[in-house]
Amino acid sequence: MLVADKKDYRRGYKKHYQLYKRLREENSNVNSRRLLLVYSVECGLKYMLFR
């Protein structure tokens, strides 16, 4: 069973967003950056629902 709490979603949001920003500076694959941004937004929204 997989259990995630508020801290996990907050950590996921920050981790994916920071990686998105780092890859943006390196001019990496645009599809990879978009996927990281989607993951970041998803985690951020779930975090807000927990609050």
trRosetta pair geometry for C-beta under 8 A, 3 or more apart (Angstrom, degrees):
i j d omega theta_ij theta_ji phi_ij phi_ji
4 8 4.3 -120 -158 82 85 148
4 9 6.4 91 155 -47 118 85
5 8 5.5 106 51 6 56 103
5 9 7.6 -121 107 0 33 91
5 50 7.4 115 179 -146 55 152
6 9 6.1 -61 -154 38 33 106
6 10 6.3 30 153 -18 68 109
6 47 6.1 91 -157 -141 70 73
6 50 4.2 -173 -95 128 93 148
6 51 7.0 103 -135 -63 129 66
7 10 5.7 -56 -145 39 33 111
7 11 6.1 33 156 -19 67 108
8 11 5.8 -56 -147 38 28 111
8 12 6.3 30 153 -20 63 108
9 12 5.5 -51 -144 37 33 114
9 13 6.4 40 154 -24 64 102
9 43 4.8 178 -164 -169 72 80
9 44 7.6 166 159 -74 97 18
9 46 4.6 -130 -136 95 145 105
9 47 4.0 -173 115 -69 117 83
9 50 6.5 153 39 -1 144 139
10 13 5.7 -50 -151 31 31 114
10 14 6.6 25 155 -12 64 106
10 43 7.6 179 -68 154 13 105
10 47 4.9 108 -69 -125 68 140
11 14 6.0 -58 -149 40 30 107
11 15 6.0 29 156 -20 66 112
12 15 5.8 -56 -138 38 28 111
12 16 6.1 18 167 -10 65 111
12 39 7.1 -105 166 157 103 97
12 40 7.7 -170 136 -113 73 47
12 43 3.7 -147 101 -128 110 153
13 16 6.5 -67 -148 41 20 101
13 17 6.1 13 161 -13 61 116
13 40 5.4 85 -150 -161 57 68
13 43 4.0 -156 -63 103 72 111
13 44 4.2 103 -123 -68 131 75
13 47 5.9 -59 -24 -10 139 143
14 17 6.0 -64 -143 41 25 107
14 18 6.1 23 162 -18 65 110
15 18 6.2 -59 -147 36 23 107
15 19 6.5 18 157 -13 61 110
16 19 5.8 -58 -147 40 31 110
16 20 6.2 39 152 -25 65 105
16 36 5.0 -176 -172 -172 89 80
16 37 7.5 171 145 -84 106 20
16 39 4.5 -142 -138 98 158 107
16 40 3.9 -156 99 -71 113 83
16 43 6.5 137 21 17 133 137
17 20 5.4 -49 -147 32 33 117
17 21 6.5 32 155 -17 64 102
17 36 7.7 160 -82 148 27 98
17 37 7.5 68 -108 -116 65 58
17 40 4.2 110 -62 -140 79 144
17 44 8.0 59 -48 -53 128 122
18 21 5.8 -52 -150 36 32 109
18 22 6.4 32 152 -19 65 107
19 22 5.6 -53 -145 37 34 113
19 23 6.2 29 158 -15 67 107
19 36 5.5 -121 94 -156 105 145
20 23 6.1 -61 -147 40 25 105
20 24 6.4 32 152 -27 62 106
20 33 5.6 101 -146 -158 78 76
20 36 4.2 -177 -77 111 91 121
20 37 5.1 102 -128 -68 149 74
20 40 6.1 -68 -14 -23 141 145
21 24 5.5 -51 -149 28 32 116
21 25 6.9 31 155 -18 63 101
22 25 6.1 -56 -159 32 32 109
22 26 6.8 17 149 -8 65 111
23 26 5.6 -62 -146 45 39 107
23 28 4.0 -56 -171 29 97 136
23 29 8.0 -40 176 45 126 61
23 32 6.7 -107 173 107 158 110
23 33 5.2 -161 102 -91 123 95
23 36 7.0 117 30 24 141 157
24 27 7.8 32 180 -72 32 35
24 28 7.5 -68 -66 31 24 90
24 33 5.9 100 -73 -137 77 141
28 32 5.9 -65 133 70 115 127
28 33 6.2 138 80 -51 100 103
29 32 4.2 74 81 8 106 110
29 33 6.9 179 92 -10 56 84
30 33 5.7 -55 -149 37 35 112
30 34 6.3 37 154 -21 67 105
31 34 5.7 -51 -146 35 33 112
31 35 6.4 35 155 -20 64 104
32 35 5.8 -54 -150 34 31 112
32 36 6.6 31 153 -17 64 104
33 36 5.8 -56 -152 37 33 111
33 37 6.4 34 151 -20 66 106
34 37 5.5 -54 -149 36 33 113
34 38 6.4 37 151 -21 66 102
35 38 5.6 -49 -149 33 33 113
35 39 6.5 35 152 -17 64 103
36 39 5.6 -52 -149 37 34 112
36 40 6.3 37 151 -23 65 105
37 40 5.5 -52 -148 34 33 115
37 41 6.4 31 155 -17 66 104
38 41 5.9 -55 -147 38 30 108
38 42 6.2 33 153 -21 64 108
39 42 5.6 -55 -146 36 30 114
39 43 6.4 26 157 -15 65 106
40 43 6.0 -58 -149 38 28 106
40 44 6.2 28 154 -20 64 111
41 44 5.5 -56 -145 39 31 114
41 45 6.3 30 158 -19 66 106
42 45 6.1 -57 -148 35 26 107
42 46 6.5 22 155 -14 62 108
43 46 5.8 -57 -147 39 32 109
43 47 6.2 38 153 -24 65 105
44 47 5.6 -52 -149 33 30 115
44 48 6.6 29 153 -18 63 104
45 48 5.6 -52 -150 35 34 111
45 49 6.6 38 150 -21 64 102
46 49 5.5 -50 -151 32 36 115
46 50 6.7 39 151 -21 64 101
47 50 5.8 -55 -156 32 34 112
47 51 6.9 35 149 -23 64 101
48 51 5.6 -49 -153 27 38 113
